Amino acid sequence: MFSGKTSRLIELLERERFAGRKVILFKPEMDKRYSENMVKTHKGIELDATIVKTNSSGIKALINVASDYDVIGVDEAQFWDENSGIEEALNNLASSKKIVYVSTLNKDYKGRPFSVSENLLAYADTIHSLTAVCTKCGEDAVFSQRMIDGVEESGPRIVIGGKEAYQPRCRNCFVVQ
Ligand SMILES: [Zn+2]
């Protein structure tokens, strides 16, 4: 979170486009922070995105569309359903002469690994590990602290009514709940 991973992904895809390759970017249906058909970074850089469901039918759609492209980008991969098979699907695309770039968050707001991300990291040829800046002390942040109404709160996955936000935190400032 706030580590610039979407910006890096877009930058890498733009390089491929300049190199003359056909590029497509997918984003999960549930990531509705910004306008529907765009992936927008916190810095405001935009790229057209194709929205796909995060289940096995979404994977079929992704594979179908991807066949017409040289380079496949996938943003916010941690949002894909566990056991959807997205990791294997992307690995297979990479093995069939496609260039695949994925951005993913490795840990959830409780500091637990996303299993989709664990598998993607294992499949990846190259990993660019990015950090954010801890909002408490300024050190490198590798955790996302969930804040509800301004208080550190892990609580249930679904929050009703409260104002939810996330803060990057380093290991020392991350409050384990
Ligand atoms: Zn800190």
Residues whose N, C-alpha, C, O or C-beta is under 5 A from the ligand:
A	BS01	ZN	C134 K136 C137 G138 E139 C170 C173
